[in-house]
């Protein structure tokens, strides 16, 4: 999971500020997730953050 987190954080750091408010994924239990919301969840090592990372990997984003 740490590899996915590192990939996500590197990708997030390179995003233009305007893109960070765009939806990056839609999770069944949580609905649409923006890059900013994803960052908060991933940085805080939440269960939701882990689900986001898995979703982004499945989508080929990270």
ABEGO torsion letter per residue (X at the ends): XAAAAAAAAAAAAABBAAAAABBABBBAAAEBBBAAAAAAAAAAGBAAAAAAAAAAAAAGAX
